[in-house]
Amino acid sequence: MKQKDRIWLLSVIGVLLILEVFGRTLKIPYFEEFSTILTRVISSVVLVVFIRRMGYRVFRFKPGKYAALTVLFASLVAVNNFPFYTYWTGNVHVTEGALRVLLFALECAAVGCFEELAFRGFLLPYIAEKLKGRPHAPFFAALISSAVFAVVHLVNLLVSPGAAGAVIQQIGYSFLIGGMCACVLYATRSIWLCAAIHSVYNFFGQVLSRLGDRTGWDMPTILITVFLGLSAAAVLITGLLKQKEIDWTKE
């Protein structure tokens, strides 16, 4: 990385940290999602500028051989994060009004865009450059960037030190969604598809715990999730292992 790029990177990190602190201190009654939406949208704009500065071509849809299957299975996993069976049988409910649900959806979209731009839009191509020429470089670039994305969630222990179990669970989920979105990026070259799938995954996975009466995990939901997860893993990992290296600075 050139000296100017290092300065840009440090500047971007500084801006993102300031926005994070601001977002955690800005609390608006009832509209608690607003601060997250505001800070993540601004952070996403900063990251778009930085990624373009680095020359990474991740903003255009350029499907590869396994694009259709990859997007299909990733989308199914994201949507299945909601316990439809339990919801349809009336055992769980969304208790908040339409406005809160809309705000939460916008929050998920803002967070999804920010995290994908940071960890797939910048970090994955950067790691891929460092691994260039090595066997299965795309696989290991996806693996490393997903691991970093997961470990970053340890910072949540500073905010909620008594929720170690929930944070560890979040780290596991983050690693999996990170790997899935890395597969989508390699297959489509579109960071926006990654952001959309990530946002849907977050919304369906958290809407009941945030805006409902309880979570909805039951045996049918678990069985469907395990089957779909294993099927998706087989398809996505196979495609990623066969993926040729990509020069992210070229069209």
N, C-alpha and C positions, 0 to 999 in steps of 0.2 A: 504494500500500500504506500502510495506516495505521501510526502510530507503534507501537502495541501489536503489530501483525502483524510489523513489522520486528524488534522485540525477540524475538518468538517465533521468527522465522526465524534470527536470529543465535544464539539459544539452541540451536535444533535443530542448526545447523551445528556448534556447539561440542561438543554431546553426541556427534554422529556422528564427529567427528574424534577425540575421546577413545576411543570404541569401536573405531575403526580402528587406532589405536596399540596399544590393549590386545590386539586380535585378532592383530596382527602379532608381538607379543612373547610371546603365550601359545602355547606349542608342547607338544603332548602326543604322545609317541612312539606311532606306529602310527595313532592317532586324530587325524591332522593336520587332518582336516575339521572336527573338533569346534569349534575356536575360530571358524572362519568361520560355522558354523551358529549358534553362540551369539550372536555380535556382530550378525549380520545379522537374526536374529529380534528382538532387542532394538531394533535400529535401525528395523525395520519397524513395530514397535509405536509408537515415537516418531513416525514419519512418519504413521501412521494418525491419531493424535491431532492432529497439526499440520494435516493435510489437512481433517479435520473442523472444526478451528478456522477454517480459511480458507473453509469453506462449499462446497468443491468436491464435487459429487455424482458420484462415480466408483465407488461401491461397489455399485450396483444394476445388474442386467442389464436394459437397455432397448433392444432391437434396433431398428436402423433398416432402411432399404430394402436395403442391401447387406451386411447382417450375415452371412447364411448363406454367401455366396460369400467374403467377407473372412476369416471364421474358417476355412473349409474350406481355402483356399489358404495361409493363414498356418500352419495346422496341418501341411499337407503339406510345406511348406518346413522346418518345425522337425523333423519326423520324418525327413525325407530327409537331415538333417545327419549321420546315421549311414550308413557305407558298407555297406549290407546285402549288395550283390552280393559284395564282397570278403570279408565275414564268412561268408556262406553257402558260398563256395568254399574256405573254410579257410585263406585267406592271412593273416588277422589273428585274434587271439584276445584275450579278456579273461583276464588272468593272475592277477588278485586274486580273493579269495574273496567270497562273497555279502555278508558284513558290510561290507567296504570298498565294494562296489558300492552297498549301501543307504545308507551314510553319504555317499557321493558324490552320490547322488540327492537326499538331504536337503539337502546343501550347495547343489546347483544350485537347489533349490526356495527356499531361504532367500535366495540371491543374486538370483534372479529376482524374488521379491517385493520385496526392498529396492530394486533398481534401477528396477522399474516404478513403485513408489510415489513414488520421488524424481523421476524424469524424465518419466513420463507422468501420475502421480497429482497431482503438484504443478506441475512446470515447464511442461508443455504447457498446462493451463488458464490458468496465469498469463500465458504468452506470448499465448495466444488472446485474453485480456482486453485486452492492449495493442494487438493488431492488429484489434480489433473495428471492423467497418464497412469494412475495406479489401478489395479484390478478392481472392478465393481465400484468405481468412484461415486457414481450417483447413489448407490445403496448406502455407502458409508457417509456421504454428505447428508442424506436424509436422516440417517441414524443419529449422527452427531448433533445436527441442528435441532432435532426433536428432543434429544436428551438435554440440551442447553435450555430449550423452551420449558421442559418439565422442571428442571432444577431451579429455574428463576422463580417458580411459584413457592419456593421455600420462604421467600420474603413475606408471605402471608402469615408466617408464624410470629413475625414482629407485630402484626396488627391483631392477631387472634392467637396468643400463646397457649390458650387452653383448648384449642381445636386441632391438636396435632394429628389426630386420626383423620379428620376431614381434609386436612392439608395433604397428608400422605396419599389419600385417595385422589385428591385433585391432581397431584403430581403424576400418578399413574394414568389418569384420563388425559392429561395434557400431553404426555408422551405419545399416547395412541392417536389422538387427534392431530398432533404435530406430524407424525409419520404419515397419516392418511392424507393430509393436505400437501405434504411434500410429494407424495405420489401423484396427486392431482396436478401440481405445478409442473412436474416433469412431463406428464402426459399431455398437458394443454398449453403450457407456457403462459397461463393466465392467472395472475395473483388475485384477480377479482372473483374468479370461480372458487378459489381457495377460501377467500373471505366470506363468500356467500354460504358455502358448506359449513364453515366454522361457525358462522352466525346462527344458522339453523340448528346446528348441534347444541350450541349453548342455550338457545331459546327453549327448545323442546326438553332439554335436560334439566333446566332450572326453573321453568315457569311455575310448576306446582310447589316447589319448595319456597319460592319467593312470593308467589301470589295465590297460592292454594292452601288447602287445609292440611295436606300431608303428602309425602311422596307415594308413589304407586307401584313399588316393586312386588310382584307376585310371581308364582311359578310359571304361568304361560308367558309373561313378559320376559322372565329370565331365560327360558328355553329359546324363545324367538331371538333374543339378543345374542345368546351364545352361538346359535346356528348361523345367524347373519354375520356376526363378527368373525367367526372362523372362515366362512365363505369369502368375505371381503378380504381378510388377511391373505388367504391363498391367492386370490386374483391380484391384489395390489403388490404383494411381495414378488410374485412371479414376474409381473410387468416391470417392476423396478430393477430386478436382477438382470433382465434382458435389455434394460434401457442403455442406450449409447450415451456417451458423454456429450454435454451441450456446452457450447461457448455462449455464456449468458450475455456477452457484450456484443453479439452479432444477432442480426434478424433471423 
